[in-house]
């Protein structure tokens, strides 16, 4: 399966917002719709953790640490997956990865760095 490509990371002050985008080049609509998508993050010295996930059926799950602050969504027309991050905290600083799972296979993007600080 093709590798996802993340974008939208950067430096933001505490309390600020960022929106991450995940795209898979040349993905067709049926494949996009049938994929389970996830956003993960890994901070220095920590294990990679799942932040949010959206199943192909539309169910969404969030880590407790981001509930009420992060929103994951899909755009079927543009075939993109988003992670809207609001009320960012310094502990949200990490490399954020997009994960795509379908038909027993999965693919990871290379990640985008989010830094929350002054």
C-alpha positions as CSV (number, residue, x, y, z in Angstrom):
1,X,0.0,0.0,0.0
2,X,1.2,3.5,-0.8
3,X,2.9,5.5,1.9
4,X,0.9,8.3,3.6
5,X,2.3,11.8,3.6
6,X,1.7,14.0,6.6
7,X,1.8,17.8,6.6
8,X,0.9,20.7,8.9
9,X,3.3,20.4,11.7
10,X,5.2,23.3,13.1
11,X,5.9,25.5,16.2
12,X,2.9,26.8,18.1
13,X,2.4,28.5,21.4
14,X,0.6,26.7,24.3
15,X,-3.1,27.1,23.8
16,X,-2.7,27.4,20.0
17,X,-4.0,25.2,17.2
18,X,-2.7,23.2,14.3
19,X,-4.3,21.1,11.7
20,X,-2.5,18.0,10.4
21,X,-3.3,16.5,7.0
22,X,-2.6,13.0,5.7
23,X,-2.8,12.1,2.1
24,X,-1.9,9.0,0.1
25,X,-0.9,9.9,-3.4
26,X,-3.1,8.4,-6.1
27,X,-5.4,6.6,-3.7
28,X,-8.7,5.8,-5.3
29,X,-12.0,6.6,-3.6
30,X,-13.0,3.0,-2.8
31,X,-9.6,2.3,-1.2
32,X,-9.7,5.6,0.8
33,X,-13.2,4.7,2.1
34,X,-12.3,1.2,3.0
35,X,-9.2,2.1,5.0
36,X,-8.9,2.4,8.8
37,X,-7.0,5.6,9.5
38,X,-5.0,6.5,12.6
39,X,-2.9,9.4,14.0
40,X,-0.1,8.4,16.3
41,X,2.6,10.4,17.9
42,X,6.1,9.8,19.4
43,X,7.8,12.1,21.7
44,X,11.6,11.8,22.4
45,X,12.3,8.9,24.7
46,X,8.7,7.7,24.6
47,X,6.9,4.9,22.7
48,X,4.7,5.7,19.8
49,X,1.1,6.1,21.0
50,X,-2.2,6.3,19.2
51,X,-3.8,9.7,19.4
52,X,-6.9,9.1,17.4
53,X,-8.4,6.6,14.9
54,X,-11.3,6.5,12.5
55,X,-12.5,3.2,11.2
56,X,-13.7,2.7,7.7
57,X,-17.3,2.6,9.1
58,X,-16.8,6.1,10.6
59,X,-16.3,5.3,14.3
60,X,-13.8,7.6,15.9
61,X,-11.7,6.9,19.0
62,X,-9.4,9.3,20.9
63,X,-6.7,8.9,23.5
64,X,-7.9,10.2,26.9
65,X,-5.1,12.8,26.8
66,X,-6.5,14.5,23.8
67,X,-10.3,14.1,24.2
68,X,-12.1,17.4,23.9
69,X,-9.1,19.1,22.3
70,X,-8.3,17.1,19.1
71,X,-10.7,16.2,16.3
72,X,-10.1,13.7,13.6
73,X,-12.0,13.7,10.3
74,X,-12.0,12.5,6.8
75,X,-12.7,14.4,3.5
76,X,-14.0,11.9,1.0
77,X,-14.0,14.4,-1.9
78,X,-10.4,15.3,-1.4
79,X,-9.4,11.9,0.0
80,X,-7.6,13.4,3.0
81,X,-7.6,12.7,6.7
82,X,-7.2,15.5,9.2
83,X,-6.3,16.0,12.8
84,X,-7.5,19.3,14.2
85,X,-5.5,20.1,17.3
86,X,-6.7,22.8,19.6
87,X,-5.7,24.0,23.1
88,X,-2.2,22.5,22.5
89,X,0.0,21.8,25.5
90,X,3.8,21.4,25.7
91,X,3.2,17.7,26.3
92,X,1.7,17.4,22.9
93,X,5.1,18.0,21.4
94,X,6.0,15.0,19.3
95,X,6.4,13.7,15.8
96,X,2.9,12.8,14.5
97,X,2.4,9.9,12.1
98,X,-0.5,8.9,9.9
99,X,-1.3,5.2,9.7
100,X,-3.4,3.5,7.1
101,X,-4.7,-0.1,7.5
102,X,-6.6,-2.1,4.9
103,X,-7.0,-5.7,4.0
104,X,-4.4,-6.9,6.5
105,X,-1.7,-4.4,5.5
106,X,-0.7,-1.1,6.9
107,X,1.5,1.8,5.9
108,X,3.1,4.6,7.9
109,X,4.0,8.1,6.9
110,X,7.3,9.6,7.8
111,X,5.8,12.0,10.3
112,X,5.5,15.7,10.9
113,X,6.9,17.5,13.9
114,X,4.7,19.4,16.2
115,X,6.4,21.6,18.8
116,X,4.4,23.4,21.4
117,X,6.3,26.0,23.2
118,X,7.0,29.7,23.6
